[in-house]
Amino acid sequence: MPAFAEINPMELHMVAINEYLTRVPGTMPVGKIVVHNRVKWQRTLGLDGFRAWLDDPPPKEHYKLCTCGWAPHLKAHYRSAPPSK
């Protein structure tokens, strides 16, 4: 494993995630935002590397509002994007 200083900021964020969702929330959890990774979305969380998690608002700088169609019943959700340079 690389030294802490060598970890890419995106990888560091992923290390900080405590728990991935195991199912799509039926509604937006109060006081949370739903975020997924950049892997092509799948109906089944965890399939082919597709992961989603809850985070505290406001969205982090590298989260982008997502319109992919994965969870259309949620008011909004985000995807993790490369950090701005």
N, C-alpha and C positions, 0 to 999 in steps of 0.2 A: 504494500500500500504506500502511496506517495506521502511525503511529509505534509503536514497540515498546510504549510505555506504554498505547496505546489498544487493544491486542489483547486480546480476550476470553480468559479463562483456558483455556477449552476449545479455542480456536483455537491458543493457545500450546502446549498439550499436543500437538495434532495436528501442529504444525510440528516438534516434537521427535522424532516417530516417524521412525526411519531407514528402515524397510523394511516394507511391507505383505506379508502372506502371499499367495502365489499359488495355494495349495491348502490344504485343511483338513488339519491334522496327523492322522496315523493314531493316534497316542498323544500324551498330554500330554508335551511336552518337559521333561526334567529341569531343575529350577531356573527354570522359566518359567511364566507364566500366559498364556492365550489370551484376547484381548479383541476385541470388535467394536464398530463404531459404532452409532448409534441408527437407522440406516436399516433399513427392513424387510429381513430377511435373505433372501438368495437362495442357491440351491444353488451358483451360480458366483460366486466372489469377484471383486469389481470390477464386477459387473453392477448397474446402476441406483444406483451410489454405495455399494454395500455393501462395506465394508473390514474386515479383521481383521489383528491384529498380535500379536506376542509382547511381553511385558513382564516385568520382574523382580518377584517377590513382595516384600513383601505387596502386595495390590491397593491402588491409589491411592484416596483418599477418594471420588472421583467415579466409581469403577468399582462396579457393582452385580452381584451374582451373578445370572446369567441362566438362565432356564428356557424359552427360546423354542423349543427343539427343533432348532436349527441343527446342532449337532454332538453328538448324543446319546451317541456312543461315548466322548467325553471325560468324565472324571470330573466336571469343572466347567469353566465358562468364564464370562466377564464381559462386560458391555456398558458402554460409556461413557455416563454419565448427567450431567445438568446438575449443576454444583457446588452443594452445600448452601448455603443463604443464612443 
